[in-house]
Amino acid sequence: MKKGHVFSFFAILIISAIILSFVTMPIIHSVKLGLDLKGGFEVLYQVKPLKAGQKIDSETMSNAVASINKRINVLGVSEPNIAIENGNRIRVQLPGVKDQKRARELLSTTANLTFRDYKDKLMLDGSDLQPGKARVAFDDMNRPLVTLRLKDSAKFADVTRKILAEAPNNVLVIWMDYGKGDSYRKEAAQSNHKFISAPSVNNVLNTNDVQITGNFTVQEATNLKDLLNSGSLPVKMDEIYSTSVGAQYGQNSMQQTLFAGAIGIAAIFIFMLLFYRFGGLIADITLIFYVYIVMAVFVGLQAVLTLPGIAALILGIGMAVDANIITLERIKDEIRSGKSILSAYKAGNQRALPTVVDANLTTIIAAAVLFIFGDSAVKGFAVMLLISNIITFITSIYGARLLLGLWVRSKALNNRPGLFGVRRSDILEK
């Protein structure tokens, strides 16, 4: 027996075990969980032009995503997922969000602030505001209001002079997302009017500071401040789908899925040991490497782990086992034909390789199609499946060959067909 090969085998295992012990916790803590595992809110928007003739192109979509990102920062979501789908849709996933109403308002409200006279003529708009300067304050009665900072005090003075000249209709009407057909005179008669407020202008105001009052609650004033600071959306977004997952439901789903996966993996390990003996042990070791490498790559890509992703991971384990089974069965056939362990090992690997390559290649093609044409959940499954297939090929072909090859070349397995699950009575005599 060549002890050097056996020593190399155990050295590889020891070094690998040390490395895995250091990376286990960082990998676990770095995994981003999707809504179905962590709970939260998901919404899909159809993007439409804000103005007539506006073109929805890739730049417009990117600007919309950037605006949404600013608004998500207000919500305090640590790991949001924003994806453009089919060219004119935006899917937003907000793990951990509980207040869906506020999330909806912040995400989809265009937030185009305008100042108009009583005839609805535009006097000022959001471009006249200093960005990020909106604040929540309180008046003498401790009622919340929103303060703004204008870019040009002289322009504001000119606007208030024109409004003052319209007495007795000297009101400066403040609108959020003024739309076609909106009218101050119609809305003023309504108790629940669309405009935010309509303060009277009694003298010319030469100042940069503006206050918006409107019988706000503290939360309403805060929402308005956040919307103004995040800027207006460059497009109109219509909600076409939304869903929410409770945190407890997500936690239970993850626990049940991991439990089922652990049972499945344990059954695979036992099956390989019973049917392929020492070859099965090597396959089990490579499966452990497979799981760690797949998760490390997944974390490195900053992908979001979902239930379909876990399903793809477990499916990948089955495919990795399948590749090992094909190889070990070929080796067993060669041993039964009367070849030595070394010759059977070489011939078995050589004959199994085309089958394993074909099986993985067809799956990679299918996963690529799912990724290109699928939605977010399907894309997550496809990404994990693609990663799994590539890692399967590396660990099952090269990893298993390396580890098993060290033992075969050490001659420790010579004349021991039972270690591969082959009975001596099944071997053809030459």
C-alpha positions in Angstrom: 0.0 0.0 0.0 1.3 3.5 -0.9 0.9 5.4 2.3 1.5 8.8 0.6 -1.8 8.6 -1.2 -3.7 7.8 1.9 -1.9 10.6 3.8 -2.9 13.0 1.0 -6.5 11.9 1.3 -6.7 12.6 5.0 -4.7 15.9 4.7 -7.2 17.2 2.1 -10.1 16.2 4.5 -8.5 17.9 7.5 -7.6 21.1 5.7 -11.1 21.2 4.1 -12.7 20.7 7.5 -10.7 23.5 9.0 -11.7 25.9 6.2 -15.3 24.9 6.4 -15.4 25.5 10.2 -14.2 29.1 9.6 -16.6 29.9 6.8 -19.8 28.2 8.1 -21.0 31.0 10.3 -20.1 33.8 7.9 -22.0 32.0 5.2 -25.1 31.5 7.4 -25.1 35.1 8.6 -24.6 36.5 5.0 -27.6 34.6 3.5 -30.3 37.0 2.4 -33.7 35.5 3.0 -36.6 36.2 0.6 -40.1 37.2 1.6 -41.4 33.6 1.8 -38.8 32.9 4.5 -38.5 36.2 6.3 -41.9 37.7 5.8 -42.6 41.1 4.3 -44.3 42.8 1.4 -44.0 42.4 -2.4 -45.6 44.5 -5.1 -45.4 44.4 -8.9 -45.9 47.7 -10.8 -46.7 48.4 -14.5 -44.7 51.5 -15.5 -46.6 54.0 -17.7 -45.7 57.4 -19.1 -46.2 60.3 -16.7 -46.7 62.8 -19.6 -48.0 62.4 -23.1 -45.3 61.4 -25.5 -42.9 60.2 -22.8 -40.9 57.2 -23.9 -40.4 54.3 -21.4 -36.8 53.2 -22.2 -34.0 51.6 -20.1 -32.8 55.0 -18.8 -36.3 55.9 -17.7 -36.7 52.6 -15.9 -33.3 53.0 -14.2 -34.3 56.5 -13.0 -37.5 55.0 -11.6 -35.6 52.3 -9.8 -33.3 54.9 -8.3 -36.2 57.0 -7.1 -37.8 53.9 -5.5 -34.6 53.0 -3.8 -34.6 56.5 -2.1 -38.1 55.9 -0.8 -37.2 52.4 0.4 -34.4 53.9 2.4 -37.0 55.9 4.3 -38.8 52.7 5.2 -35.6 51.4 6.8 -35.6 48.1 4.8 -32.1 46.6 5.0 -32.2 44.2 2.1 -34.7 45.3 -0.5 -34.9 43.6 -3.9 -35.9 45.8 -6.9 -36.0 44.2 -10.3 -37.0 45.4 -13.8 -39.1 42.7 -15.6 -40.2 42.5 -19.2 -38.9 46.0 -19.9 -41.8 48.0 -18.4 -42.5 46.4 -15.0 -40.8 46.8 -11.6 -41.0 44.2 -8.9 -40.3 45.4 -5.4 -39.7 43.0 -2.5 -39.4 44.5 1.0 -38.5 41.8 3.6 -39.6 42.6 7.2 -42.0 45.4 6.2 -45.2 45.4 8.3 -46.9 48.7 7.4 -48.1 47.9 3.9 -50.2 51.0 3.6 -47.3 53.3 4.2 -45.1 51.3 1.9 -47.6 51.6 -0.9 -47.9 55.4 -0.4 -44.2 55.9 -0.4 -43.5 53.6 -3.4 -46.2 54.6 -5.9 -47.1 58.2 -5.1 -45.6 60.3 -7.9 -44.9 63.1 -5.4 -45.1 65.9 -7.9 -45.7 68.9 -5.6 -47.2 72.1 -7.3 -48.3 75.5 -6.2 -51.2 76.9 -8.1 -53.6 79.9 -8.0 -57.4 79.5 -7.5 -57.7 79.1 -11.3 -55.3 76.1 -11.2 -52.6 78.0 -13.0 -49.1 76.6 -12.2 -47.0 79.0 -10.2 -44.3 76.8 -8.6 -43.4 73.1 -8.8 -40.9 70.6 -7.3 -38.0 72.0 -9.4 -38.3 75.2 -7.3 -37.5 73.4 -4.1 -34.1 72.7 -2.6 -33.8 68.9 -2.6 -33.8 67.1 0.8 -34.8 70.2 2.8 -38.3 69.2 3.8 -38.8 68.9 7.6 -41.5 68.2 10.1 -42.2 71.0 12.5 -44.9 72.1 15.0 -46.9 75.3 15.2 -47.8 77.2 18.4 -50.7 74.8 19.0 -48.3 71.8 18.7 -49.9 70.8 15.4 -47.6 69.1 12.9 -46.7 70.9 9.7 -44.1 70.5 6.9 -41.4 73.2 6.2 -39.8 73.5 2.7 -36.8 75.5 1.5 -37.2 77.3 -1.9 -34.3 78.0 -4.3 -35.2 81.5 -5.2 -36.8 83.9 -2.7 -37.3 86.6 -5.3 -39.4 84.2 -7.5 -41.5 83.3 -4.5 -42.0 87.0 -3.8 -43.2 87.5 -7.3 -45.6 84.6 -7.0 -47.2 85.9 -3.8 -47.5 89.3 -5.4 -49.6 87.8 -8.2 -51.7 85.8 -5.8 -52.3 88.9 -3.7 -53.6 90.7 -6.8 -56.3 88.0 -7.2 -58.1 89.1 -4.0 -60.6 88.0 -2.7 -59.4 84.7 -4.2 -55.9 85.3 -2.9 -55.1 81.6 -2.1 -51.9 79.6 -3.0 -53.2 76.1 -3.5 -50.7 73.3 -2.8 -51.3 70.1 -4.7 -49.7 66.7 -4.6 -49.9 64.9 -8.0 -52.3 67.4 -9.6 -54.1 65.6 -12.4 -56.0 66.5 -15.5 -59.6 67.5 -14.5 -58.6 68.5 -11.0 -60.0 71.9 -10.0 -59.6 74.0 -6.8 -63.1 75.5 -7.1 -64.6 72.0 -7.3 -62.5 70.5 -4.6 -62.9 73.4 -2.2 -66.5 72.5 -1.7 -65.6 68.9 -0.7 -64.8 68.1 2.9 -62.2 65.5 1.8 -60.5 67.6 -0.9 -57.5 66.4 -3.1 -55.3 69.4 -2.5 -53.1 69.5 0.5 -53.8 73.0 1.7 -54.8 76.4 0.4 -53.4 79.2 2.6 -54.4 82.8 2.0 -51.7 85.2 0.9 -52.1 88.5 2.7 -48.8 90.2 1.8 -45.8 89.7 -0.4 -43.4 87.1 1.0 -39.7 87.5 0.2 -38.4 84.3 1.9 -36.9 80.9 1.1 -38.9 79.2 3.8 -42.4 77.9 3.2 -44.8 76.1 5.6 -47.4 73.6 4.5 -50.3 73.1 7.0 -53.2 70.8 6.4 -54.6 69.3 9.7 -51.9 66.6 9.4 -51.3 63.8 11.9 -47.7 63.4 12.8 -47.5 60.3 10.6 -49.1 62.1 7.6 -46.7 65.0 8.0 -43.8 62.5 8.2 -44.9 60.7 5.0 -45.3 64.0 3.1 -41.8 65.1 4.2 -40.3 61.7 3.2 -42.0 61.8 -0.2 -40.8 65.4 -0.9 -37.2 64.5 0.2 -37.1 61.4 -2.0 -38.1 63.4 -5.1 -40.9 62.8 -7.6 -41.1 59.7 -9.7 -40.3 60.1 -13.4 -43.1 57.8 -14.4 -46.5 56.6 -13.4 -46.7 53.3 -11.6 -49.9 51.2 -11.5 -50.0 48.3 -9.1 -50.9 45.0 -10.8 -50.0 42.5 -8.1 -49.1 42.5 -4.4 -48.7 39.9 -1.7 -47.6 39.9 1.9 -46.1 37.1 4.1 -46.2 37.2 7.9 -42.9 36.9 9.6 -44.1 33.9 11.7 -45.4 32.1 8.5 -42.1 32.7 6.8 -40.1 31.4 9.8 -42.3 28.2 10.0 -41.9 27.7 6.2 -38.1 27.9 6.5 -38.1 25.5 9.5 -40.3 23.0 7.7 -38.3 23.2 4.5 -35.0 22.8 6.2 -36.3 19.8 8.2 -37.6 18.1 5.1 -34.4 18.9 3.3 -32.3 17.4 6.2 -34.3 14.2 6.1 -33.9 14.0 2.4 -30.2 14.5 2.5 -29.8 12.0 5.4 -31.7 9.4 3.3 -29.4 10.0 0.4 -26.3 9.6 2.5 -27.5 6.3 4.0 -28.6 5.1 0.5 -25.1 5.8 -0.9 -23.4 4.0 2.0 -25.6 0.9 1.7 -25.4 0.4 -2.0 -21.9 1.7 -2.9 -20.0 1.2 0.4 -16.7 3.0 0.2 -17.5 4.7 -3.1 -20.7 5.9 -1.4 -18.7 7.3 1.5 -16.6 9.3 -1.0 -19.8 10.5 -2.7 -21.2 11.7 0.6 -18.0 13.6 1.4 -18.2 15.4 -2.0 -21.9 16.2 -1.3 -20.9 18.0 1.8 -18.4 20.1 -0.2 -21.1 20.7 -2.8 -23.5 22.2 -0.3 -20.8 24.6 1.1 -19.5 25.7 -2.3 -23.1 26.3 -3.6 -24.0 28.4 -0.6 -20.7 30.3 -0.7 -21.2 31.2 -4.4 -24.8 32.1 -3.8 -23.8 34.5 -1.0 -21.0 35.9 -3.1 -23.6 36.8 -5.8 -25.7 38.5 -3.2 -28.7 36.5 -4.3 -31.8 36.2 -2.2 -32.7 32.7 -0.8 -36.3 31.7 -1.3 -38.3 28.5 -0.9 -37.8 27.7 -4.6 -34.1 28.3 -4.2 -33.9 25.8 -1.3 -35.9 23.4 -3.6 -33.3 23.9 -6.3 -30.5 23.3 -3.9 -32.0 20.0 -2.8 -32.7 19.1 -6.4 -29.0 19.8 -7.1 -28.0 17.4 -4.4 -30.1 14.7 -6.1 -28.4 15.5 -9.4 -25.0 15.4 -7.8 -25.9 12.0 -6.3 -27.1 10.9 -9.8 -23.7 11.8 -11.3 -21.9 9.7 -8.6 -24.3 6.8 -9.0 -23.7 6.7 -12.8 -19.9 6.7 -12.2 -20.0 4.1 -9.4 -22.3 1.8 -11.4 -19.9 1.9 -14.3 -17.0 1.0 -12.0 -19.0 -1.9 -10.5 -19.7 -3.2 -14.1 -16.1 -3.1 -14.9 -15.2 -4.9 -11.6 -17.8 -7.6 -12.5 -16.2 -8.0 -15.9 -13.0 -9.2 -14.1 -10.9 -6.0 -14.3 -8.6 -4.9 -11.5 -9.8 -2.1 -9.2 -7.5 0.4 -10.9 -8.5 -0.6 -14.4 -12.2 -0.6 -13.4 -11.8 2.8 -11.9 -10.3 4.3 -15.0 -12.7 2.7 -17.4 -15.8 3.5 -15.3 -14.9 7.2 -15.1 -14.2 7.4 -18.8 -17.5 5.7 -19.8 -19.6 7.7 -17.3 -18.3 11.1 -18.2 -20.3 11.7 -21.5 -23.6 10.7 -19.7 -22.9 13.0 -16.8 -22.0 15.9 -19.1 -25.1 15.4 -21.2 -27.4 15.3 -18.1 -25.9 18.5 -16.6 -25.9 20.3 -20.0 -29.6 19.7 -20.7 -30.5 20.9 -17.1 -28.3 24.0 -17.5 -30.2 24.9 -20.8 -33.5 24.4 -19.0 -32.5 26.6 -16.1 -31.3 29.3 -18.5 -34.6 29.3 -20.2 -36.4 29.6 -16.8 -34.2 32.5 -15.9 -34.8 34.4 -19.1 -38.6 34.0 -19.3 -39.6 33.4 -15.6 -40.7 35.9 -13.0 -38.9 36.6 -9.7 -39.7 33.3 -7.9 -38.8 31.2 -11.0 -35.7 33.3 -11.6 -34.6 32.5 -8.0 -35.1 28.8 -8.7 -33.2 29.0 -12.0 -30.2 30.9 -10.5 -29.8 28.2 -7.8 -30.3 25.4 -10.3 -27.6 26.9 -12.6 -25.2 27.3 -9.7 -26.0 23.8 -8.5 -25.3 22.2 -11.9 -22.0 23.8 -12.3 -20.8 22.9 -8.8 -22.3 19.4 -9.3 -20.0 18.9 -12.2 -17.0 20.1 -10.4 -17.5 18.2 -7.1 -19.0 15.0 -8.6 -16.5 14.6 -11.4 -13.3 16.1 -10.3 -13.8 16.1 -6.5 -14.9 12.4 -6.3 -12.3 11.3 -8.8 -9.6 13.0 -6.8 -10.6 11.5 -3.4 -11.4 8.0 -4.7 -8.4 8.0 -7.0 -6.1 8.5 -4.1 -7.4 5.3 -2.4 -7.4 3.4 -5.7 -3.8 4.3 -6.5 -2.7 3.6 -3.0 -3.6 -0.1 -3.8 -5.5 -0.3 -0.4 -8.6 -1.3 -2.3 -7.0 -4.0 -4.4 -8.9 -7.3 -4.3 -11.7 -5.8 -2.2 -14.6 -5.6 -4.6 -17.0 -5.6 -1.6 -15.9 -2.0 -0.8 -17.7 -1.1 -4.0 -20.8 -3.2 -3.3 -19.7 -6.0 -5.7 -19.9 -9.7 -4.5 -17.0 -11.9 -5.5 -19.5 -14.4 -6.9 -20.6 -11.8 -9.4 -17.1 -11.3 -10.9 -16.5 -13.1 -14.2 -13.5 -15.5 -14.1 -10.8 -14.9 -16.7 
